[in-house]
Amino acid sequence: MLIDSHCHLDFPQLAADETGVLARARAAGVAGMLTIGTRLDQFERVRAIAERHENVWCSVGVHPHEAKEEGQRTPERLIEAALHPKVVGIGETGLDFYYEHSPRAEQAESFRAHIAASRQTGLPLIVHTRDADRETGDMLEEEYAKGAFPGLIHCFSSGPDVARRALALGMSISISGIVTFKAADSLRTIVRDIPLDRLLVETDAPYLAPIPKRGKTNEPAFVAHTAAKVAELKGISVAELEAATTGNFFRLFAKARNASAQAVQTERPACG
């Protein structure tokens, strides 16, 4: 089975066919999904999707694009939202200096607040970084020196230095459909070198549909194509890649693993 470790089931392209999206994911061997919070004013919608489905979990966070409007100066609101049993991660958060929809200083302030929330809750930090390799690495290292926190770089498309610095902090790296793109040779080189026990796979749906689904709305079912490419790059079978990345997901997002175990325990019939 596979886990789509990062998707946006609340975005209109997927929310319009929620039942169909989840059914197609199951048919493709996707056993679980993490739907990601990007705005606090829309968090209830994200959480409601996770509440409706046993195999869907969610995160709470403010995307760096939204830092100007909703950036957090302190971790309290994130920590409070994280008390919900379906909330298993903090983010996505980070730095995006490509679009710069929000000022860099406000992105950084919000990023630090999310790190504090991750540190205090023990939930993994979900990091978005684009055109901010040095700044992201510096901030992660500075904050880690204040106290450890778990996390991952999602939709990895940065250079090898970001991978090296993240791995040195004990973080994981999640690979999206970008790894299948024709122009992604440098990324494929990095993926070959990432330890298997630190890898996750994702769609970032509804964006970045992998080959052979380019041009279509991405959805969790398509993570199977990304997994197949990563398995090829690592020189292992798809089954081995599925087992490794699923195990990695539940080790990192331990709250999701515990919630799933409790659900199974609840559904198990009592002994006669």
N, C-alpha and C positions, 0 to 999 in steps of 0.2 A: 504494500500500500504506500501511497504518497501523501505528504502534507504540503498544501500550498501555504507557505509561511508568511505570505504578504499579499493581500488582495483588498479590494474596496467594494464590498458587496452592497454598500449603501449608495454608490454612485449611480446616477440614473440609467446608464447603459446596462447595468446588471440588475438593479432593483426592479426594473420593469418586468423581469422574468425570473424572479428569485427561485421559484420552485423548479423551473426548467434548468437554471444554472446549476443548482445543487444536484439535480438528477443526473445531468450530463457529467458532472464531476464524479459522482459515485460510479457511473458506468465506465469511466476512464481509470478507475482504481485510486481515486483521490479520497482518502478516508477522513480528512479533516482540513479545515481552513482557518486562518487567522485574518479577520477583517479589521482594518486599521483605522484608528481615529486620527483625523487631521484637523478638526475644529471642535472646541468644547461646546459651541452652541449647536452642534449637530451630533454630539456624542450619544444622546439618548436614542437616536435613530440607529446608530451603529450597534449600541448595546442591545437594542430590541431584536435585531437580526440574530445576534448570538444567543439570546434567550429563547428564540423560536426553534433552534436546532442544536441537538446534542453535540454534533461534531463540528460546531463553529464556535470559535472563541474570538475575543476582541481585545484591542488595546485602547488606551486613552492618551491623547496627545494633541499638540498643535504643530502642524507642518511649518517649516521655516517660511514658506510663502505667506502664511497667515500671521506671522509674528507681529507685524505692524498693528493688526486689529485685535489679536487674541494672545499675543505672546505672554508667557507667564514670568513674573518676576520672582515668585516664590513657589515652592512645590506643593503647597497645601491642597489646592483644588485637585491636582493630579492624584495625590495620596488618598484623598477622600473617595474619588471615583474608583480607585484601584481596590477598594474594599469589596467591590462586587465580585461574586465568585466566577463570573465569566470574563473578567478583565485579567489578562495574563501578561501584559506587557505595557511599557511606557513609551509612547511615541506614536507616529513617527515625529522625530525632531532632528535638528542638525543645522547644517549650513548650506545654502544654495546661492552661490555667487555667479551663477550663469544667468538666471532671470532677474535676481535681486528685486523680487516683488516687495520685499521688506528690507529696511535698512540693516546693514550688517551688524551694527551694535545691538539692535533689538533681536535679531536672530540669535546672537551669541548669548544674550541675557536669558532668553527663553530656553536655549539649549542647556545652559547651566542649571536652570530650575528643573528641567526634566531629569538631568543627571542626578540631582539631589533627590528627586522622587524615586528614581531607580535604586539609589543607594539605600534609602530609608525603607522602601517596601521589599527590596530584594527581587523585584520583577525586572526582566531584561529590558535594557534600553535599545530602542529600534532607531538606528541612525541613518538619516538621509544626508548624503554629501555629494555636491556637484560643483566642480571648479573651485573647490576649497580644500584640496588635499592637505596642504601644510597646516592650515588653520584648524581643520578637524582633528588631525593627529595631535597637534599641540594641545588643544583643549581637552581631548580625551586623556592624554598623559598628565596634564596639570590636575585634572579633577580626580583621576585615579590615585594620584599621590595623596589626596585628602582622605581617601577611603575607597575600597574596592566596590565595583558594581558589575553585574553581568550585562552582556549586550551583544549586538551584532551590527554589521554594516549591511544594510539591505540593498537589493538591486545593485550589486557591486559592479561598477564600471570605471573605477579609479585606477591609478597606477600601482605598481608593485610596492611602493613605499607605504601607502595606506594599508595594504594587506599586511605587510610586515609589522607595522606599528600596532595594528588592531590585534593581530595574532599574539604579539608579545604581551598584550594586556589580558589575554585569555578570552578574547572575543571570538565570535563566529562570523562567517561570511555567507551571505545568501545570494544565490545566482539566479538571475532572471532570464527571460527569452533573448536578451541581448547577446548571450553567448552563442546563439545560433546565427547571428547576423553575419553577412558576408564580410563586412569590414571590421569584425571583432577579433582579429588574429591576436592582438596584444592581450586582450582579455582571456582568450583561450590558453595562452601561454601561462598566465598567472594562475588560472584554475587548475592546470596540471600540477602546479606546485603547492597548492593549498592542501594541508592535511585532510584526509577524508573525514576525520572525526570532528572537523570544524565547519563542514559544509552543510548548508540548507539550500532548498530550491523554492522558487516562488514564481508568481506570474506578474505581480503588480497590476493585475487586471483592474480596470478594463484597458490598460495601456500595454504597449510592448509585446504584442502577440508574436510568438516565436515562428520561425520557419518550420513547417509549411503553412502556417495560418496567418502570415503577414497580410495586412490590409483588412483583417477581420477584427471585430471587438474581442479583445482578449478575455478569457474566463478561466476559472480554476482548472477545468478539464485539460487545458492546454499545457499545464505544468509537466505533463507526461513527456512532451517533446523536449522540454528543457532538460528533464532528467535523463533522457536518452542521450542527448549530446554530452552532458557532463559525464555519464558513464563511459562513453566512447573516449573522452579525453583522459579519464582516469585509468582506462584499460581494464575495466571491470564490467560485469554483467549488469543489466538494468536492475535485476532483482537485488544484487548486492548494493547498488546505489540507493535503491528505494529503502532497504533495511537500514542503511547507514544514516541517510538523511532524516528518516522518520525517528530513529533513535536519538539523533542529535537534537531534533526539534523538542522532543519530550524531556530530554535532559536539560536543555536551556529553558524551555517554558514549562517548568516543573508543575506549576499550578494547573496547567491544562491536563497534564498526566494525572494528577491527583483527582481532578474533577471527573475525568473519564473513569478512573478506577471506582470512584464513589457511585457513579451512575450505574456501572456494571453490578456493583454490590447491591444497589437498591433493586435492580431488575431481577436479580437471581432469586428463584423461588426458595422459600424456606424449606428445610428438611422436614419430612413427615415423621 
